[in-house]
Amino acid sequence: MVWMRNNALGLYISVPFCRSKCTYCNFASGVYPASDHARYVDRLIEDMAASRAWADQMGVELPHTVDSIYVGGGTPSLLAPELFARLFDAIRAEFALDPAAEITVECAPGQLADETLDALAAVGVNRVSLGVQSFIDREAQVSGRLHTRAMVLDDLRRLRAAGIANLNVDLIAGLAGQTFASWQESLAVLAESGVPHASVYMLEVDEDSRLGREMLAGGARYHAELVPSDDAIAQMYETAIESLAEAGLEQYEISNFGRPGFASRHNLRYWQRRPYLGLGLDASSMLRDAAPEAGEPGFVLRTSATDDLKAFLKASEPAETAWLSPQRQHEEAWFLGLRLNAGVNLAEVEAEFGSKMAAPARTVVERLAADGLLVSDGQAVRLTPQGRLLSNEVFQEFLELAADGDLRARG
């Protein structure tokens, strides 16, 4: 899609606190003392209050209207009810919150106290994402989760009773000890739960999680030897696409499935390159040049906050910043847009970046289409089922389009 100015803003708020650290987790989160919670919210509010002056200083546009908020973690629902109230009071003081805004909070099943649920409803939360990962109690336990299937189903009931019916459930394909039979059971329970949205992720093996490090080292801790093979995980993912479609949850992005009208509006802005402000530990922002040259797409500013909680609380480490040139934005238009089942609209890309800049991508599309990884109908380019399984390799092809290969320095 061609990005239009005066677009609304999305807010992403990171809350890194967990009751326990899952073996597969590669996020900047952990088990920290509850005494850090209030100071952390203070820092969030301080950064929020300073955001407009910072945006003016950086020369980027910070829309005043917010139409989506995503509070992720970690386990945000561990915050005390009064901290949620303070946080959302600050949001409404700094921004104009669209009455129809989508407001999502991530919650860990079995860790949502009654008073916290009441607080979420009171501040306007209308969407909750539950990090279930598996409906098989043994698999959840081995992964470091603290819930059972019964707890998840009870939380879904309680959320609906509180008036929050826009619900997402996360599942992971590839957990230690998972089998095809247990995976199909988790998918069946998800379908029976009637949730309107699901996210399905294939297990990531990298050095940022305890399980990933153990697997790379060839060890046996965290039941690493019981992790299914890559081929088995890929087959589980393909099974999920079919099973969820039969349950009315159509895939609209590589990892996301929803009933009509229930796609995650906040996450869509990431893939559609619409502006968002990230607040908190390891949070990222994407904001656009406030004064681009006439006829030019202008630059984009991407920022990333520190992942060190102590440094964040002391405000001792500034966010990393990078200005993306139009060439880099063109690359992003491809590798982010291709995540969506709707794909990349060729006419819109050329309208935004010009036919000269867009021409090399057409050559890449033709080659990858010949390899069975992309398909084009002349208007849009999409990943094939095989292309989704090899999406990282596909995206890499578009990351190499810019001749200079570097982020441009602005000014």
Buried (B, 14 or more C-beta within 10 A) or exposed (E): BBBEEEBBBBBBBBBBBBEBBBBBBBBBBBEBEEEBBBEBBBBBBEBBEEBEEBBEEBBBBBBEEBBBBBBBBBBBBBBBBEBBBBBBEBBEEBBBBBEEBBBBBBBBBBBBEEEBBEBBBEBBBBBBBBBBBBBBBEBBBBBBBBBBBEBBBBBBEEBEEBEBBBBBBBBBBBBBBBBEEBBBBBBEBBBEBEBBBBBBBBBBBEEEBBBBBBBEEEEEEBBBEBBBEEEBBBBBBBBBBEBBEEBEBBBBBBBBBBBEEBBBBBBBBBBBBBBBBBBBBBBBBBBBBBEBEEEEBBBBBBBBBBBBBEBBBEEEEEBEEBBBBBBBBBBBBBBBBBBBBBBBBBEBBBEBBBEEBBEBBBEBBEEBBEBEBBBBEEEBBBBBEBBBBBBEEBBEBBEEBBEEEEBBEBE
